[in-house]
Amino acid sequence: MSAVNGRVHSLDALRGLLALGVALYHLTSWTRFFGYETHASSAMTLVGVGAVQAFFVLSGFSFYHAYPDESFLDGPSITRFHLRRIARIAPLYYVAMVANALLQTGYGAPASWTKLAENLTLLFGASHPNHSFLMGGWSIGIEVVFYLVFPFVADYTRSWSRVALVTVALVLLAAPWTFSWVPEATGFDRFHAYVAVPNHFFAFFFGAAIARSRRGTRYRLPMPLYVAFVTAFTSVWLASTDVFVDHSEATFGLRRVESIVALTLVVAATAFYEVTWSANRFIASRLGEISYGLYLIHPLVWFALGKPMHERELAPLTTVSTTLVVTTALAVLSYHLIERPVLRAVGRRLGAPRHHGPTSGPSG
């Protein structure tokens, strides 16, 4: 069992940019870079919150693109599939867990033996995504639940009609969270409600529909049209938002619907755009490689470096840029010293696919 389709370099680049968007959202929020209660801060919130939704769409695309006709009905195939996914996400996750504990950041769920077991097995999403020890780890928990489900639903959802049926059912399942349960919750309970797995699972099948569409046609967007479409669409989406103070307001209601629609269309357009120049492919691949590091490491660098700089009242631009530079450097080191060596070792044992893994969420 191996990935049968090559990587989509345009989505590699998008994955890196989305991870950068999450980091920028957090850093600009923590430093009040765009002020308080401004249009720019509200737009940045939409980017940060929406980027994680886009990761789920990317994950759905990645597996239906990489394994379009694969059968996982035998035990060894499922085992090899999951070993590859664990090899991709676990090493850096464990390193970040240790760093988070040593730094005593206070991020993540309170420690307990049960939660430690959930984090070591990466199965915390099956109980509650907020059982992650890491800030932002909740999305990794939801990704792992999708990894667990995918081999069992892959065969059923090969046809357009079944993809559509599953997608509609999951959208309806998420509706109570989007329009009732999340907005009705108060305080941190609102975020607990938001990260529930059923509130996000439909996004993976948006990605499945994009992968099926791409496979069914040879048409690809020319670069001018692609750039014009993405620029115009994101500009209209962000410019049309009103100002809001509570960032959780981006997680429910029409704001959330608009963000999901906008970013799903961006993912779709990017999937239909081919990066042709070798130099651009190189840059796109590098962005994809460090996306997981950018996502997991930036809160740790903020706590160790950015927050003390902010407390010394350094300029927000200095604090944000320094934190991003250090985060990027550590993400590059993480990929080359931790993530890629483990992937290669596991690949040699299992029979390496054509590339390290399909374009996916922040975990790659």
SEROVO-296296 format. One line per field, with one value per residue: residue number from 1; residue in one letter; x, y, z of N, C-alpha, C in turn. Coordinates in steps of 0.1 Angstrom, whole numbers, padded with zeros to 4 digits. Example, Ala and Ser with C-alpha at 12.3 -4.5 7.8 and 13.67 -1.06 7.14 Angstrom:
// SEROVO-296296
i 1/2;
aa a/s;
nc1 0132/0128;
nc2 -0057/-0022;
nc3 0078/0071;
cac1 0123/0137;
cac2 -0045/-0011;
cac3 0078/0071;
cc1 0132/0129;
cc2 -0033/0000;
cc3 0078/0079;
END
This chain:
// SEROVO-296296
i 1/2/3/4/5/6/7/8/9/10/11/12/13/14/15/16/17/18/19/20/21/22/23/24/25/26/27/28/29/30/31/32/33/34/35/36/37/38/39/40/41/42/43/44/45/46/47/48/49/50/51/52/53/54/55/56/57/58/59/60/61/62/63/64/65/66/67/68/69/70/71/72/73/74/75/76/77/78/79/80/81/82/83/84/85/86/87/88/89/90/91/92/93/94/95/96/97/98/99/100/101/102/103/104/105/106/107/108/109/110/111/112/113/114/115/116/117/118/119/120/121/122/123/124/125/126/127/128/129/130/131/132/133/134/135/136/137/138/139/140/141/142/143/144/145/146/147/148/149/150/151/152/153/154/155/156/157/158/159/160/161/162/163/164/165/166/167/168/169/170/171/172/173/174/175/176/177/178/179/180/181/182/183/184/185/186/187/188/189/190/191/192/193/194/195/196/197/198/199/200/201/202/203/204/205/206/207/208/209/210/211/212/213/214/215/216/217/218/219/220/221/222/223/224/225/226/227/228/229/230/231/232/233/234/235/236/237/238/239/240/241/242/243/244/245/246/247/248/249/250/251/252/253/254/255/256/257/258/259/260/261/262/263/264/265/266/267/268/269/270/271/272/273/274/275/276/277/278/279/280/281/282/283/284/285/286/287/288/289/290/291/292/293/294/295/296/297/298/299/300/301/302/303/304/305/306/307/308/309/310/311/312/313/314/315/316/317/318/319/320/321/322/323/324/325/326/327/328/329/330/331/332/333/334/335/336/337/338/339/340/341/342/343/344/345/346/347/348/349/350/351/352/353/354/355/356/357/358/359/360/361/362/363/364;
aa m/s/a/v/n/g/r/v/h/s/l/d/a/l/r/g/l/l/a/l/g/v/a/l/y/h/l/t/s/w/t/r/f/f/g/y/e/t/h/a/s/s/a/m/t/l/v/g/v/g/a/v/q/a/f/f/v/l/s/g/f/s/f/y/h/a/y/p/d/e/s/f/l/d/g/p/s/i/t/r/f/h/l/r/r/i/a/r/i/a/p/l/y/y/v/a/m/v/a/n/a/l/l/q/t/g/y/g/a/p/a/s/w/t/k/l/a/e/n/l/t/l/l/f/g/a/s/h/p/n/h/s/f/l/m/g/g/w/s/i/g/i/e/v/v/f/y/l/v/f/p/f/v/a/d/y/t/r/s/w/s/r/v/a/l/v/t/v/a/l/v/l/l/a/a/p/w/t/f/s/w/v/p/e/a/t/g/f/d/r/f/h/a/y/v/a/v/p/n/h/f/f/a/f/f/f/g/a/a/i/a/r/s/r/r/g/t/r/y/r/l/p/m/p/l/y/v/a/f/v/t/a/f/t/s/v/w/l/a/s/t/d/v/f/v/d/h/s/e/a/t/f/g/l/r/r/v/e/s/i/v/a/l/t/l/v/v/a/a/t/a/f/y/e/v/t/w/s/a/n/r/f/i/a/s/r/l/g/e/i/s/y/g/l/y/l/i/h/p/l/v/w/f/a/l/g/k/p/m/h/e/r/e/l/a/p/l/t/t/v/s/t/t/l/v/v/t/t/a/l/a/v/l/s/y/h/l/i/e/r/p/v/l/r/a/v/g/r/r/l/g/a/p/r/h/h/g/p/t/s/g/p/s/g;
nc1 0009/0007/0011/-0003/-0004/0013/0027/0010/0022/0013/-0005/0011/0025/0003/-0004/0018/0015/-0009/-0003/0015/-0003/-0019/0000/0007/-0018/-0021/0002/0000/-0024/-0017/0002/-0012/-0009/-0025/-0040/-0069/-0101/-0104/-0108/-0088/-0077/-0099/-0102/-0078/-0083/-0103/-0087/-0069/-0085/-0100/-0080/-0074/-0097/-0093/-0071/-0083/-0098/-0077/-0065/-0086/-0086/-0060/-0058/-0078/-0068/-0042/-0047/-0066/-0078/-0073/-0075/-0082/-0089/-0076/-0057/-0028/-0025/-0039/-0025/0001/-0006/-0014/0010/0027/0014/0016/0043/0047/0035/0039/0067/0076/0054/0058/0082/0075/0057/0074/0090/0070/0062/0087/0091/0069/0045/0018/0000/-0025/-0042/-0048/-0024/-0027/-0027/-0044/-0048/-0021/-0017/-0035/-0024/0001/-0006/-0018/-0046/-0063/-0082/-0104/-0116/-0118/-0109/-0097/-0081/-0055/-0021/-0009/-0009/-0031/-0031/-0055/-0065/-0048/-0057/-0082/-0075/-0063/-0084/-0097/-0078/-0080/-0106/-0106/-0095/-0117/-0138/-0130/-0134/-0162/-0168/-0159/-0174/-0191/-0217/-0218/-0199/-0211/-0234/-0224/-0211/-0232/-0247/-0229/-0225/-0251/-0250/-0231/-0244/-0260/-0240/-0227/-0248/-0262/-0252/-0225/-0226/-0243/-0229/-0207/-0179/-0148/-0160/-0172/-0152/-0146/-0169/-0168/-0145/-0154/-0155/-0176/-0183/-0165/-0160/-0171/-0155/-0134/-0145/-0153/-0128/-0124/-0143/-0132/-0108/-0118/-0130/-0108/-0094/-0111/-0108/-0085/-0081/-0065/-0059/-0047/-0019/-0023/-0051/-0056/-0043/-0057/-0083/-0080/-0070/-0090/-0112/-0104/-0099/-0124/-0138/-0125/-0125/-0152/-0160/-0174/-0165/-0154/-0150/-0148/-0130/-0140/-0163/-0158/-0161/-0186/-0220/-0229/-0205/-0187/-0196/-0192/-0164/-0156/-0167/-0153/-0125/-0125/-0131/-0107/-0088/-0097/-0093/-0066/-0058/-0064/-0044/-0013/0020/0046/0073/0105/0120/0100/0086/0104/0104/0077/0076/0093/0079/0057/0070/0078/0055/0042/0059/0059/0033/0031/0053/0054/0038/0054/0079/0069/0063/0088/0104/0091/0070/0084/0098/0076/0066/0086/0080/0088/0087/0057/0061/0088/0088/0070/0081/0107/0100/0087/0109/0126/0110/0106/0132/0136/0116/0125/0149/0137/0123/0144/0160/0144/0117/0120/0141/0128/0106/0119/0132/0110/0098/0117/0114/0088/0084/0088/0066/0061/0065/0070/0046/0011/-0001/-0013/-0030/-0016/0002/0012;
nc2 -0012/0021/0057/0068/0090/0120/0148/0179/0208/0234/0233/0225/0249/0265/0253/0259/0287/0289/0279/0299/0320/0313/0315/0342/0354/0346/0359/0386/0392/0387/0407/0430/0441/0451/0468/0474/0462/0467/0469/0456/0438/0422/0410/0396/0378/0362/0351/0335/0317/0306/0294/0270/0255/0253/0236/0212/0207/0205/0181/0162/0164/0155/0128/0116/0123/0111/0084/0072/0049/0030/0000/-0006/-0029/-0050/-0060/-0055/-0033/-0013/-0010/-0002/0022/0037/0037/0053/0077/0082/0084/0108/0128/0123/0125/0153/0163/0151/0161/0188/0186/0180/0203/0222/0214/0218/0246/0254/0267/0267/0263/0243/0212/0205/0184/0149/0114/0100/0119/0121/0095/0097/0117/0107/0085/0099/0100/0117/0133/0116/0115/0142/0170/0191/0180/0179/0185/0207/0240/0247/0221/0208/0206/0188/0165/0162/0157/0132/0116/0116/0103/0078/0070/0072/0049/0031/0044/0050/0033/0033/0060/0066/0073/0101/0106/0093/0107/0132/0126/0118/0142/0161/0150/0153/0181/0188/0176/0192/0216/0223/0229/0251/0271/0270/0256/0264/0294/0297/0289/0299/0319/0300/0276/0279/0276/0249/0237/0244/0230/0204/0172/0165/0190/0197/0177/0176/0192/0177/0162/0181/0185/0160/0161/0181/0168/0147/0161/0173/0151/0143/0159/0175/0201/0231/0260/0289/0309/0338/0340/0324/0338/0362/0354/0343/0365/0384/0371/0366/0392/0404/0388/0393/0421/0427/0420/0428/0447/0430/0421/0399/0371/0346/0349/0344/0318/0307/0308/0330/0342/0321/0303/0319/0321/0294/0288/0306/0299/0272/0275/0288/0268/0249/0263/0266/0239/0234/0247/0245/0245/0253/0262/0252/0265/0277/0255/0244/0263/0261/0235/0236/0253/0238/0217/0229/0236/0222/0225/0253/0256/0242/0251/0279/0289/0282/0295/0320/0321/0317/0337/0358/0368/0378/0399/0414/0421/0438/0459/0463/0473/0462/0453/0445/0425/0406/0400/0390/0368/0353/0348/0333/0311/0301/0293/0273/0256/0247/0234/0214/0199/0189/0176/0161/0154/0146/0126/0105/0099/0089/0067/0051/0048/0033/0009/0002/0004/0029/0055/0075/0101/0119/0120/0127/0160/0177/0186/0209/0191/0178;
nc3 0000/-0010/-0014/-0044/-0060/-0069/-0050/-0045/-0053/-0051/-0030/-0010/-0006/0002/0026/0042/0043/0056/0081/0089/0089/0112/0132/0130/0136/0163/0175/0167/0181/0208/0211/0206/0181/0160/0174/0194/0191/0162/0126/0113/0133/0137/0111/0111/0130/0118/0098/0113/0127/0107/0091/0104/0099/0072/0071/0078/0055/0036/0046/0041/0013/0008/0014/-0002/-0026/-0026/-0022/-0042/-0052/-0034/-0014/0019/0033/0044/0073/0074/0056/0068/0091/0082/0070/0093/0108/0092/0094/0122/0124/0111/0127/0154/0165/0166/0181/0206/0213/0215/0236/0258/0258/0264/0290/0304/0301/0315/0306/0309/0290/0274/0284/0319/0337/0339/0347/0329/0308/0300/0289/0268/0253/0246/0230/0211/0210/0221/0208/0204/0229/0240/0222/0235/0254/0248/0255/0244/0232/0206/0199/0198/0172/0160/0174/0163/0136/0139/0146/0121/0106/0117/0110/0082/0066/0068/0057/0032/0010/0007/0001/-0025/-0048/-0064/-0055/-0030/-0016/-0016/-0001/0024/0031/0033/0054/0075/0076/0084/0109/0122/0124/0148/0166/0154/0152/0176/0200/0204/0203/0225/0247/0274/0284/0287/0281/0257/0238/0244/0234/0208/0197/0194/0179/0160/0151/0131/0113/0087/0071/0062/0042/0024/0013/0002/-0019/-0035/-0042/-0057/-0078/-0090/-0099/-0119/-0142/-0165/-0165/-0155/-0136/-0151/-0140/-0138/-0136/-0114/-0093/-0094/-0088/-0061/-0047/-0051/-0039/-0012/-0004/-0006/0013/0037/0039/0041/0066/0098/0127/0156/0191/0209/0202/0199/0186/0159/0156/0152/0138/0111/0104/0107/0088/0064/0065/0062/0037/0021/0025/0017/-0010/-0017/-0012/-0031/-0055/-0054/-0055/-0081/-0094/-0109/-0098/-0118/-0123/-0114/-0094/-0079/-0072/-0054/-0033/-0025/-0016/0005/0022/0028/0042/0066/0079/0099/0121/0123/0132/0157/0172/0175/0197/0219/0214/0217/0244/0256/0245/0230/0247/0270/0257/0249/0274/0283/0269/0242/0208/0191/0164/0164/0183/0173/0147/0155/0170/0150/0132/0148/0153/0127/0121/0140/0132/0107/0115/0131/0111/0096/0115/0131/0121/0093/0094/0110/0093/0071/0082/0090/0065/0051/0065/0060/0033/0013/0002/-0028/-0019/0011/0023/0019/0009/0036/0066/0091/0100/0078;
cac1 0000/0015/0005/-0002/-0004/0024/0023/0005/0031/0006/-0011/0023/0027/-0008/-0003/0028/0010/-0020/0004/0020/-0015/-0023/0011/0005/-0030/-0018/0013/-0006/-0034/-0010/0009/-0021/-0003/-0035/-0048/-0080/-0114/-0102/-0111/-0076/-0077/-0111/-0098/-0067/-0089/-0109/-0076/-0063/-0096/-0104/-0069/-0074/-0107/-0087/-0062/-0091/-0101/-0065/-0064/-0095/-0081/-0047/-0059/-0085/-0059/-0031/-0051/-0079/-0084/-0067/-0084/-0076/-0097/-0068/-0051/-0015/-0026/-0043/-0013/0011/-0011/-0013/0024/0032/0008/0022/0057/0047/0030/0042/0080/0076/0044/0064/0093/0068/0051/0084/0093/0059/0063/0099/0089/0058/0038/0004/-0009/-0030/-0050/-0041/-0018/-0032/-0022/-0053/-0045/-0008/-0019/-0042/-0014/0012/-0012/-0024/-0060/-0071/-0094/-0115/-0124/-0121/-0097/-0090/-0073/-0042/-0012/-0003/-0018/-0034/-0031/-0068/-0067/-0041/-0066/-0093/-0069/-0060/-0097/-0100/-0069/-0086/-0118/-0104/-0094/-0129/-0148/-0125/-0140/-0176/-0169/-0152/-0183/-0196/-0230/-0216/-0192/-0221/-0243/-0217/-0208/-0245/-0250/-0219/-0229/-0263/-0246/-0224/-0253/-0264/-0228/-0225/-0259/-0268/-0244/-0213/-0229/-0250/-0219/-0201/-0165/-0140/-0169/-0175/-0142/-0148/-0180/-0163/-0136/-0160/-0152/-0187/-0184/-0155/-0157/-0176/-0145/-0125/-0152/-0151/-0115/-0126/-0150/-0122/-0099/-0125/-0132/-0095/-0091/-0120/-0105/-0072/-0081/-0058/-0061/-0035/-0015/-0030/-0065/-0056/-0039/-0068/-0094/-0077/-0068/-0103/-0121/-0100/-0101/-0139/-0142/-0119/-0129/-0166/-0163/-0175/-0155/-0159/-0140/-0146/-0125/-0148/-0174/-0154/-0162/-0200/-0229/-0227/-0191/-0180/-0200/-0185/-0150/-0155/-0169/-0142/-0113/-0127/-0129/-0093/-0082/-0101/-0086/-0051/-0057/-0065/-0033/-0001/0033/0054/0087/0112/0123/0087/0082/0113/0099/0064/0079/0099/0069/0049/0078/0080/0042/0039/0068/0054/0021/0033/0064/0053/0034/0066/0088/0063/0064/0102/0111/0082/0063/0093/0100/0064/0065/0096/0074/0094/0077/0051/0067/0101/0084/0064/0091/0117/0094/0085/0122/0131/0101/0109/0145/0134/0107/0134/0157/0128/0120/0156/0167/0135/0106/0124/0148/0119/0099/0128/0134/0098/0096/0126/0109/0075/0084/0085/0058/0068/0070/0070/0032/0003/-0003/-0023/-0031/-0003/0011/0018;
cac2 0000/0033/0068/0066/0103/0129/0159/0191/0218/0246/0231/0226/0263/0270/0247/0267/0300/0288/0278/0312/0328/0310/0321/0357/0357/0346/0369/0400/0393/0388/0420/0441/0447/0459/0476/0467/0465/0474/0460/0447/0427/0413/0403/0387/0367/0353/0343/0325/0307/0299/0286/0257/0249/0250/0225/0200/0205/0200/0167/0154/0164/0148/0113/0111/0125/0102/0070/0073/0036/0021/-0007/-0008/-0039/-0060/-0055/-0049/-0020/-0003/-0008/0006/0036/0045/0039/0064/0090/0085/0088/0122/0138/0121/0130/0167/0165/0147/0171/0200/0183/0181/0217/0229/0211/0224/0260/0257/0277/0268/0260/0229/0206/0201/0171/0137/0101/0097/0128/0117/0084/0102/0125/0098/0077/0109/0097/0126/0138/0107/0118/0156/0176/0200/0172/0181/0193/0218/0250/0244/0206/0202/0203/0175/0155/0160/0151/0118/0109/0114/0093/0065/0067/0072/0036/0024/0051/0053/0025/0037/0073/0068/0079/0115/0106/0090/0119/0142/0121/0119/0156/0168/0145/0159/0195/0189/0172/0203/0228/0227/0236/0264/0280/0270/0252/0273/0307/0297/0286/0311/0317/0290/0265/0282/0270/0235/0233/0246/0220/0191/0166/0166/0204/0200/0166/0178/0199/0167/0157/0191/0182/0148/0165/0188/0158/0139/0170/0175/0139/0141/0168/0179/0216/0237/0274/0297/0317/0351/0338/0319/0349/0372/0348/0342/0378/0391/0365/0368/0406/0407/0381/0400/0435/0428/0417/0439/0447/0423/0421/0386/0363/0334/0351/0339/0303/0303/0316/0333/0344/0308/0298/0326/0317/0280/0288/0314/0292/0260/0279/0291/0255/0243/0271/0262/0225/0234/0255/0238/0252/0247/0265/0244/0273/0279/0242/0242/0271/0256/0223/0240/0259/0226/0209/0235/0240/0216/0231/0267/0255/0237/0257/0293/0293/0279/0306/0332/0321/0318/0349/0369/0373/0386/0411/0422/0427/0449/0470/0465/0476/0450/0448/0438/0413/0396/0396/0382/0355/0345/0344/0322/0300/0295/0286/0261/0247/0241/0224/0203/0191/0182/0168/0152/0149/0138/0113/0095/0095/0081/0054/0043/0045/0022/-0003/-0001/0006/0043/0060/0084/0113/0117/0120/0136/0173/0176/0198/0214/0180/0173;
cac3 0000/-0010/-0021/-0058/-0067/-0064/-0042/-0052/-0048/-0047/-0017/0000/-0003/0010/0039/0050/0045/0066/0094/0092/0093/0126/0141/0129/0144/0178/0178/0166/0191/0221/0212/0202/0170/0152/0183/0201/0184/0149/0115/0110/0143/0134/0099/0114/0138/0108/0091/0122/0130/0094/0087/0110/0092/0059/0073/0077/0041/0030/0049/0033/-0001/0006/0014/-0014/-0038/-0026/-0022/-0049/-0055/-0024/-0005/0032/0039/0051/0084/0072/0049/0078/0100/0075/0069/0106/0112/0085/0100/0135/0122/0107/0136/0168/0170/0170/0191/0218/0217/0220/0249/0268/0259/0270/0304/0309/0301/0324/0299/0314/0279/0273/0295/0332/0336/0347/0340/0318/0297/0295/0280/0256/0245/0241/0220/0202/0208/0229/0201/0205/0241/0238/0216/0245/0264/0243/0264/0237/0226/0192/0197/0196/0158/0158/0178/0153/0124/0142/0145/0107/0102/0122/0102/0067/0059/0069/0049/0019/-0001/0006/-0004/-0038/-0058/-0061/-0048/-0016/-0010/-0013/0010/0037/0034/0037/0067/0084/0077/0093/0122/0127/0124/0161/0172/0147/0154/0189/0212/0206/0208/0238/0258/0280/0288/0280/0277/0243/0230/0246/0225/0194/0192/0193/0166/0150/0146/0121/0104/0074/0063/0055/0030/0014/0007/-0006/-0031/-0043/-0048/-0068/-0089/-0097/-0106/-0131/-0153/-0167/-0165/-0144/-0137/-0154/-0129/-0136/-0132/-0100/-0084/-0094/-0080/-0047/-0042/-0051/-0030/0001/-0001/-0003/0025/0049/0039/0044/0080/0107/0139/0168/0201/0214/0191/0198/0176/0146/0156/0151/0131/0097/0103/0105/0075/0054/0065/0057/0022/0015/0025/0009/-0024/-0019/-0013/-0044/-0066/-0053/-0060/-0096/-0100/-0109/-0098/-0129/-0123/-0105/-0082/-0072/-0065/-0043/-0023/-0021/-0009/0018/0031/0033/0052/0080/0084/0112/0130/0125/0140/0171/0179/0177/0211/0228/0212/0223/0259/0260/0239/0226/0258/0278/0249/0250/0288/0283/0261/0229/0197/0186/0152/0168/0191/0163/0137/0161/0173/0138/0127/0156/0151/0114/0122/0147/0123/0097/0122/0135/0100/0091/0125/0138/0113/0081/0097/0114/0082/0062/0088/0089/0051/0047/0071/0054/0018/0012/-0009/-0036/-0012/0026/0028/0011/0014/0046/0075/0096/0103/0066;
cc1 0009/0007/0007/-0001/0007/0018/0018/0012/0023/-0001/-0001/0025/0016/-0008/0007/0022/-0001/-0014/0009/0008/-0019/-0013/0009/-0007/-0027/-0008/0007/-0017/-0027/-0003/0000/-0015/-0012/-0044/-0059/-0093/-0112/-0106/-0100/-0075/-0088/-0107/-0088/-0073/-0096/-0099/-0072/-0073/-0099/-0093/-0069/-0085/-0101/-0078/-0070/-0095/-0089/-0063/-0073/-0091/-0069/-0049/-0068/-0077/-0048/-0035/-0065/-0086/-0079/-0077/-0076/-0082/-0089/-0060/-0037/-0015/-0030/-0032/-0003/0007/-0010/0001/0030/0027/0014/0036/0058/0044/0036/0056/0080/0066/0050/0074/0086/0062/0062/0088/0083/0059/0075/0097/0078/0049/0024/-0005/-0014/-0037/-0042/-0036/-0026/-0027/-0031/-0049/-0031/-0009/-0026/-0033/-0003/0007/-0018/-0039/-0069/-0083/-0106/-0123/-0128/-0108/-0090/-0083/-0058/-0034/-0007/-0013/-0019/-0034/-0044/-0071/-0060/-0050/-0077/-0087/-0067/-0073/-0100/-0091/-0074/-0098/-0115/-0103/-0108/-0140/-0143/-0132/-0155/-0177/-0161/-0161/-0187/-0208/-0228/-0208/-0202/-0230/-0237/-0215/-0221/-0248/-0241/-0222/-0241/-0259/-0239/-0233/-0256/-0252/-0227/-0235/-0265/-0258/-0232/-0217/-0236/-0241/-0213/-0187/-0157/-0148/-0173/-0165/-0142/-0158/-0175/-0155/-0141/-0158/-0163/-0188/-0174/-0153/-0161/-0165/-0136/-0132/-0154/-0139/-0117/-0133/-0140/-0112/-0105/-0127/-0119/-0091/-0099/-0117/-0090/-0070/-0074/-0058/-0047/-0032/-0022/-0044/-0066/-0053/-0051/-0080/-0092/-0076/-0082/-0112/-0117/-0102/-0115/-0143/-0137/-0124/-0143/-0170/-0165/-0165/-0162/-0147/-0137/-0142/-0133/-0160/-0171/-0157/-0177/-0208/-0224/-0212/-0183/-0183/-0193/-0171/-0148/-0156/-0157/-0129/-0114/-0125/-0114/-0085/-0085/-0094/-0071/-0049/-0057/-0054/-0021/0011/0042/0069/0094/0116/0111/0083/0091/0108/0086/0067/0084/0089/0060/0057/0078/0066/0039/0047/0063/0042/0023/0043/0062/0048/0046/0076/0082/0065/0078/0108/0101/0075/0072/0096/0088/0063/0076/0092/0082/0083/0071/0057/0080/0098/0079/0074/0102/0112/0092/0098/0127/0123/0104/0122/0143/0125/0116/0143/0149/0126/0132/0162/0157/0125/0111/0132/0139/0111/0107/0130/0122/0095/0105/0120/0096/0074/0079/0076/0066/0073/0066/0055/0024/0002/-0015/-0025/-0017/0007/0017/0013;
cc2 0012/0044/0067/0079/0112/0140/0170/0202/0231/0245/0230/0240/0269/0265/0255/0281/0300/0287/0291/0321/0325/0316/0336/0361/0357/0357/0383/0402/0395/0402/0432/0448/0455/0467/0467/0471/0473/0464/0451/0436/0417/0404/0392/0375/0357/0345/0332/0314/0299/0290/0272/0249/0244/0238/0212/0197/0200/0185/0158/0153/0154/0133/0108/0114/0114/0087/0069/0060/0025/0013/-0010/-0019/-0049/-0053/-0049/-0035/-0010/0000/0000/0020/0044/0046/0051/0077/0093/0090/0103/0131/0136/0127/0144/0170/0162/0157/0184/0198/0185/0196/0225/0227/0218/0240/0264/0268/0278/0265/0246/0225/0204/0187/0161/0125/0098/0105/0125/0105/0088/0109/0116/0089/0086/0106/0106/0132/0129/0109/0133/0163/0185/0193/0173/0189/0206/0228/0248/0229/0200/0198/0190/0163/0151/0153/0136/0110/0107/0103/0079/0061/0065/0058/0028/0031/0053/0046/0030/0051/0076/0075/0093/0115/0103/0101/0129/0139/0123/0134/0164/0163/0151/0174/0197/0185/0184/0215/0232/0234/0250/0275/0280/0268/0260/0287/0308/0294/0299/0308/0307/0278/0267/0275/0254/0230/0234/0235/0206/0185/0167/0180/0206/0189/0168/0184/0189/0162/0168/0189/0170/0152/0172/0178/0150/0148/0172/0163/0137/0150/0172/0194/0221/0252/0280/0306/0330/0350/0333/0330/0359/0367/0348/0356/0385/0385/0367/0383/0409/0401/0389/0415/0437/0425/0429/0437/0440/0422/0407/0377/0351/0336/0347/0324/0298/0312/0319/0336/0331/0303/0305/0323/0303/0280/0295/0305/0278/0264/0282/0277/0248/0250/0267/0248/0225/0243/0247/0248/0246/0250/0258/0252/0275/0266/0240/0250/0266/0243/0226/0246/0248/0219/0215/0239/0235/0222/0246/0266/0252/0245/0272/0297/0291/0290/0319/0333/0323/0331/0360/0376/0382/0399/0420/0429/0438/0461/0473/0467/0462/0444/0440/0425/0402/0391/0387/0368/0346/0340/0332/0309/0293/0288/0273/0251/0240/0231/0212/0194/0182/0173/0158/0146/0140/0125/0102/0090/0086/0067/0045/0039/0033/0008/-0008/-0002/0020/0046/0070/0097/0110/0116/0129/0150/0173/0188/0202/0203/0174/0160;
cc3 0000/-0017/-0036/-0066/-0061/-0057/-0051/-0046/-0043/-0034/-0006/0004/0006/0024/0048/0053/0055/0080/0098/0096/0107/0135/0141/0137/0159/0182/0178/0177/0205/0222/0210/0190/0162/0161/0188/0194/0171/0138/0112/0120/0141/0122/0102/0122/0128/0101/0100/0125/0118/0089/0092/0103/0078/0060/0072/0062/0033/0033/0042/0018/-0002/0006/0002/-0027/-0038/-0027/-0029/-0051/-0045/-0016/0008/0040/0046/0062/0082/0065/0059/0087/0094/0073/0082/0111/0105/0091/0113/0133/0118/0118/0151/0173/0175/0181/0205/0223/0222/0233/0260/0270/0267/0285/0310/0311/0311/0318/0304/0302/0279/0285/0308/0331/0345/0340/0328/0306/0292/0286/0267/0247/0239/0230/0209/0200/0216/0222/0202/0218/0241/0233/0226/0256/0259/0254/0257/0232/0211/0189/0195/0181/0154/0162/0169/0140/0127/0141/0130/0102/0105/0114/0088/0061/0059/0060/0035/0008/-0003/-0001/-0017/-0048/-0054/-0052/-0033/-0009/-0006/-0002/0023/0041/0039/0051/0078/0086/0086/0107/0129/0130/0139/0168/0167/0151/0167/0200/0215/0211/0221/0250/0262/0284/0280/0275/0262/0234/0232/0236/0211/0189/0191/0179/0156/0144/0134/0111/0090/0065/0056/0042/0020/0006/-0002/-0020/-0040/-0050/-0060/-0080/-0097/-0105/-0119/-0142/-0153/-0166/-0153/-0146/-0141/-0142/-0127/-0131/-0117/-0090/-0083/-0086/-0065/-0041/-0040/-0040/-0016/0005/0002/0010/0037/0050/0043/0058/0088/0119/0150/0178/0206/0202/0189/0188/0162/0145/0154/0142/0117/0094/0100/0091/0064/0053/0059/0041/0015/0014/0018/-0006/-0027/-0020/-0026/-0055/-0066/-0058/-0075/-0102/-0098/-0108/-0108/-0128/-0112/-0092/-0073/-0065/-0053/-0031/-0017/-0012/0005/0028/0037/0044/0066/0086/0097/0123/0134/0135/0154/0179/0183/0191/0221/0227/0218/0238/0263/0256/0237/0238/0267/0270/0250/0264/0290/0275/0248/0219/0193/0173/0155/0174/0181/0153/0143/0164/0161/0132/0135/0154/0138/0114/0129/0140/0113/0104/0126/0123/0096/0102/0132/0128/0101/0084/0102/0102/0073/0068/0087/0074/0046/0053/0064/0039/0015/0000/-0017/-0029/0003/0031/0020/0017/0024/0054/0080/0098/0090/0062;
END
